Amino acid sequence: MQKKNKRNHILPPIRIPNNSPIRLRSSASVQILPTIRDNNIQSSNLFLYKPIQLNKQSSTITSASTKTYSDLTDNFTFLINLFRSGLHSDIIIYYHDHQWNLHKSILSIRSIYFNQYFLNSNISELNLSDDNEILSSIIFDKMFLFLYTNQYILEKLPNLSLFETIRLLFNLSIKYGIDTLTYICLQDMCNTYNLNINTAAYLLIAFHQAMNGPYEKYHSNDYLIKIKNLKQIILRFIQLHSREVLLSSQWKLIEKHYPYLVHDVLEFVVFEKIQDKN
């Protein structure tokens, strides 16, 4: 089957050695099942826009939190153990040589993609491998752990900065329609430690992705308001450091692929100047 060539023009994908210890298994005998880009069980339009009949994205997204391992309480022990053990799992998910034994109902609670996928299929195995984008399986492990516990473990991958690690997790949250994870990843990428001249332009693109795309009709009003409020941090940073940001290589990417975002920035700067004069 042919793959769609349409791809988001964001930062070049980071290549990471696939050396995670998580459930190694040879993929030689694994049947390649439809991926998110290559799903023909139903027509793609039908699949993406069929109304969700189970759990919708929560109207309140503040319950999720960024944690370290030492902060996790006993309340999450059961779900963490369920995730790690795969007890009574009803779906096996593969990503290249890695395997997770998971539960459809849990994955469907916070992920629009998995919710819609399992509504249209009774499969027991799903292969998410993508030869065009090889990520560390640890990133998928973090995403699945979040879907089980609603907790986001803040730690960087080997050989990557914390920002790059969060960025990869953010990209997965967009791809699989996990609004709560999208929001807290943006929060962490916008903090004073991560926000700088080199990341500002990318974050502007990230906010655009967070509000648009195939799942935008499912975003709650609460989510959209919080995303728009968070975006103000980036716009004000660009306003204060306009010369440096506009000369960055990432800004050239925005000018080429996202000209309407350039308009948003200019409109914000002009509006702020008018407000200041008044």
Number of C-alpha atoms within 10 A of each C-alpha: 7 6 9 8 7 7 7 9 12 17 11 6 11 13 10 14 11 14 10 14 9 14 13 13 14 10 16 9 7 14 11 15 18 16 14 17 16 15 15 13 12 12 9 14 9 11 17 16 13 12 12 15 9 13 13 17 21 17 12 12 17 13 9 16 16 17 13 12 11 6 9 15 8 9 9 14 12 12 17 17 12 17 22 16 13 16 12 10 16 16 20 17 19 23 19 23 17 23 21 22 21 24 20 18 16 17 21 22 18 24 25 26 22 20 23 20 20 16 15 14 10 10 12 15 20 18 20 17 21 14 8 7 10 16 20 21 23 17 19 17 19 17 22 18 19 21 22 22 18 19 21 21 17 17 16 14 15 11 10 12 13 17 19 16 20 23 21 17 22 24 17 17 22 23 19 17 25 27 27 24 27 25 23 20 23 20 15 18 24 20 11 8 10 17 18 18 20 15 18 25 25 17 21 21 21 21 18 15 18 25 18 13 12 15 19 14 11 16 20 16 11 13 22 16 11 13 20 14 11 16 19 12 15 21 21 15 15 22 17 12 14 15 11 13 21 18 11 15 11 21 22 15 17 20 14 11 13 17 12 11 16 17 12 12 18 14 12 17 18 12 11 14 11 10 9 8 6 6
